[in-house]
Amino acid sequence: MPMTPPVTREQLDAQLGGAARAWLDESLAEAAHTALHADTAPGSRYAVPPWELRFAAAGRHCGLEHADSVRVLLLLEACAGLPVVTRLYEHGTAAERRAVLLTLHRLDLGPAALPLVEDALRTNDTRLVAAAVGPYAAAHLDAHQWRHAILKCLFTGVPVDAVDGLDRRARGDAELARMLGDFAAERIAAGRTVPDDLRRALALTAPAPPEPSNAVEQGRAQPPTEES
């Protein structure tokens, strides 16, 4: 099942009915209030901020097709920090975890949330894997982890198009080329087909062509002489 990218607040308002829009307005206001009073001393009457309860209820009030977008907006409005995203991920359903993963690159977390990405890549849930290889992974996974994320996509059938920055990071990566070649050889030896996505990823590992030297460029730019 393909994953629909989250939409903006304006797009969401145009798609939701009146009751759902009102619920979303209240939810975002609660999230903004939490962000504004983030330094409030412990002892609040709420064990969990109300917007986090709404985070879980997004699909019920706004429809499952809009739940990702609603949850992303809530996380952004609350300026969710590492403790919050970790709690929502660890205690959330697969859908709630996916929304967290989709938002990581838009929060000021640095590499601290990598354990969430690593956890998602250990699952066989294709929508979690696809969400985990987005812009946050492209920015923060080290080379070893990133290569294994590519293999995870190929193992689970997640299209490599889901991998953010694939063209840039794969270019000239000889170790990734070796790993992909070994994987292809294993499939051939087992009498299985080599997926087109594997061939595509392998082709991307080729080194970039060298840029022409200035001397060559200047030589091409000079008009032919009479002797020639």
C-alpha positions as a printed Julia matrix, in Angstrom:
228×3 Matrix{Float64}:
   0.0     0.0     0.0
   1.63    3.29   -1.08
   2.15    5.91    1.56
   0.53    9.29    0.93
   2.86   12.16    1.91
   1.54   14.44    4.66
  -0.18   17.59    3.4
  -0.13   21.19    4.65
  -2.65   22.71    7.03
  -4.29   24.6     4.16
  -4.69   21.42    2.11
  -6.0    19.57    5.12
  -8.59   22.24    5.89
  -9.88   21.94    2.34
 -10.32   18.18    2.72
 -11.83   17.94    6.2
 -15.44   18.4     7.18
 -16.55   21.06    9.64
 -16.47   18.87   12.75
 -13.05   17.49   11.89
 -11.67   20.99   11.24
 -12.98   22.18   14.59
 -11.39   19.2    16.33
  -8.1    19.91   14.56
  -8.21   23.59   15.54
  -8.65   22.64   19.21
  -5.91   20.02   19.0
  -3.37   22.37   17.45
  -4.24   25.07   20.0
  -3.52   22.61   22.81
  -0.23   21.62   21.18
   0.78   25.27   20.79
  -0.12   25.93   24.42
   2.12   23.06   25.51
   5.0    24.44   23.45
   4.49   27.91   24.89
   4.54   26.61   28.46
   7.21   23.95   27.99
   9.19   25.3    30.93
   6.32   24.99   33.38
   7.41   23.22   36.55
   6.26   19.64   37.16
   2.99   19.24   38.96
   0.63   19.99   36.08
  -2.85   18.58   36.48
  -2.24   16.64   33.26
  -0.11   13.49   33.49
   0.11   13.63   29.68
  -0.48   16.83   27.69
  -3.96   16.74   26.12
  -2.59   17.1    22.6
  -0.75   13.78   22.96
  -4.07   12.07   23.6
  -5.41   13.74   20.48
  -2.33   12.51   18.58
  -3.56    8.97   19.17
  -7.15    9.86   18.22
  -6.34   11.61   14.93
  -7.63    8.82   12.7
 -10.91    8.53   14.58
 -11.72   12.23   14.32
 -10.19   13.19   10.97
 -10.2     9.91    9.04
  -7.44    7.38    8.61
  -6.42    8.9     5.28
  -5.63   12.21    7.04
  -4.12   10.84   10.25
  -0.48   11.16    9.17
  -0.95   14.81    8.21
  -2.77   15.64   11.45
  -0.13   13.98   13.6
   2.72   15.69   11.77
   1.05   19.06   12.34
   0.57   18.3    16.04
   4.24   17.39   16.51
   5.35   20.56   14.75
   2.93   22.8    16.64
   4.09   21.33   19.95
   7.78   21.72   18.96
   8.11   18.15   20.18
  11.48   17.32   21.72
  13.27   14.02   22.01
  11.46   12.78   25.17
   8.09   13.42   23.54
   8.79   11.8    20.17
  10.42    8.85   21.92
   7.4     8.37   24.18
   4.93    8.66   21.3
   6.94    6.24   19.22
   7.53    3.63   21.91
   3.91    3.62   23.11
   2.24    4.24   19.77
   0.61    2.04   17.17
   2.39    1.42   13.87
   0.48    4.35   12.36
   1.52    6.66   15.2
   5.14    5.52   14.9
   5.06    6.21   11.19
   3.91    9.78   11.8
   6.77   10.33   14.24
   9.28    9.06   11.68
   7.81   11.31    8.99
   8.32   14.37   11.19
  11.83   13.83   12.6
  13.62   15.88    9.95
  11.4    18.89   10.7
  12.16   18.93   14.43
  15.3    20.27   16.05
  16.62   16.93   17.28
  20.01   16.46   15.64
  21.07   12.8    15.49
  19.55   12.03   18.91
  16.44   10.38   17.44
  18.41    7.83   15.4
  17.4     4.97   17.75
  13.82    5.39   16.51
  14.94    5.05   12.89
  17.08    2.04   13.78
  14.12    0.4    15.52
  11.88    0.93   12.5
  14.51   -0.57   10.2
  14.54   -3.73   12.32
  10.84   -4.33   11.61
   9.27   -5.91    8.55
   6.5    -3.29    8.44
   7.01   -1.81    4.98
   5.33    1.5     5.81
   7.57    1.95    8.84
  10.65    1.08    6.78
   9.61    3.52    4.05
   9.07    6.3     6.61
  12.39    5.52    8.29
  14.49    6.1     5.14
  13.33    9.67    4.65
  15.29   12.94    4.98
  16.21   12.36    8.64
  17.95    9.08    7.82
  19.67   10.64    4.81
  21.1    13.34    7.06
  22.09   11.28   10.08
  22.6     7.57    9.32
  26.28    6.74    8.96
  27.49    4.96    5.81
  27.26    1.46    7.31
  23.73    1.96    8.65
  22.59    3.64    5.45
  23.83    0.8     3.23
  21.97   -1.72    5.36
  18.85    0.45    5.13
  19.03    0.09    1.33
  19.28   -3.68    1.68
  16.34   -3.64    4.11
  14.24   -1.89    1.48
  15.2    -4.5    -1.11
  14.51   -7.39    1.29
  11.07   -6.08    2.25
  10.0    -4.77   -1.15
  10.02   -1.09   -0.22
  10.69    0.88   -3.43
  14.12    2.49   -3.39
  12.38    5.69   -4.51
  11.4     6.0    -0.84
  15.08    6.43    0.12
  15.8    10.13    0.42
  19.11   11.22   -1.09
  19.7     7.86   -2.77
  21.3     9.3    -5.91
  23.65   11.53   -3.91
  24.75    9.03   -1.28
  25.02    6.0    -3.57
  27.23    7.69   -6.16
  30.67    6.11   -6.15
  29.94    3.96   -3.07
  32.06    0.88   -3.84
  31.07   -0.9    -0.63
  27.36   -0.48   -1.41
  28.07   -1.77   -4.92
  29.74   -4.87   -3.44
  26.85   -5.52   -1.07
  24.27   -5.13   -3.82
  26.3    -7.34   -6.14
  26.49  -10.06   -3.48
  22.76   -9.82   -2.92
  22.08  -10.13   -6.64
  24.43  -13.12   -6.9
  22.65  -14.85   -4.01
  19.28  -14.43   -5.72
  20.6   -15.71   -9.04
  22.19  -18.72   -7.34
  18.85  -19.48   -5.69
  17.05  -19.3    -9.04
  15.29  -16.08   -8.14
  14.93  -12.94  -10.21
  16.93   -9.79   -9.49
  14.53   -6.91   -8.69
  14.63   -3.9   -10.97
  15.14   -1.72   -7.88
  18.33   -3.64   -7.08
  19.64   -3.07  -10.6
  18.76    0.61  -10.35
  20.48    1.06   -6.98
  23.54   -0.78   -8.26
  23.72    1.47  -11.32
  23.66    4.52   -9.06
  26.85    3.38   -7.32
  28.91    4.03  -10.45
  31.42    6.87   -9.96
  30.43   10.21  -11.42
  32.14   10.88  -14.78
  35.22   13.11  -14.43
  34.76   16.72  -15.34
  36.7    17.83  -18.43
  39.9    19.7   -17.67
  40.2    23.38  -18.44
  42.77   22.63  -21.1
  40.37   20.35  -22.96
  37.57   22.86  -22.64
  39.8    25.66  -23.91
  40.94   23.48  -26.81
  37.31   22.82  -27.77
  36.54   26.51  -27.59
  39.36   27.59  -29.95
  38.41   28.01  -33.6
  40.3    25.84  -36.09
  43.48   27.36  -37.54
  44.15   27.77  -41.23
  46.67   24.89  -41.12
  44.01   22.54  -39.86
